[in-house]
Amino acid sequence: MRDRLGPEEKALRRAVGEVLHYVWDPIGVAGVPQARDEYDGYVDHVCTLLWQGAESAVLAEHLVQVADQNMGLSGTEDRADLAARRLVEWLDVVTR
């Protein structure tokens, strides 16, 4: 993402971070304040997918792949689907 983010980009980035931490949360750290930045490394790519118009199915697939390939976790489809739907909703909110 660009070095200087506009208000929409900042709002989306913040929302994506929240959704990844509190909704997706494949490793179960949402209740741990010290782990709030655990998924920050995935925010930029998810934001890029959203700005490119990715549908929730594409986002969910990406999140499942991240959990599987980067974390060695399987069975994350339901959480990924829920998070992906929330992410698309947030894109709509910040671009109104």
Sequence and secondary structure as in RCSB ss.txt:
>XXXX:A:sequence
MRDRLGPEEKALRRAVGEVLHYVWDPIGVAGVPQARDEYDGYVDHVCTLLWQGAESAVLAEHLVQVADQNMGLSG
TEDRADLAARRLVEWLDVVTR
>XXXX:A:secstr
  SS  HHHHHHHHHHHHHIIIII TTS TT GGGTTTTGGGHHHHHHHHHTT  HHHHHHHHHHIIIIIH    
 HHHHHHHHHHHHHHHHHHT 
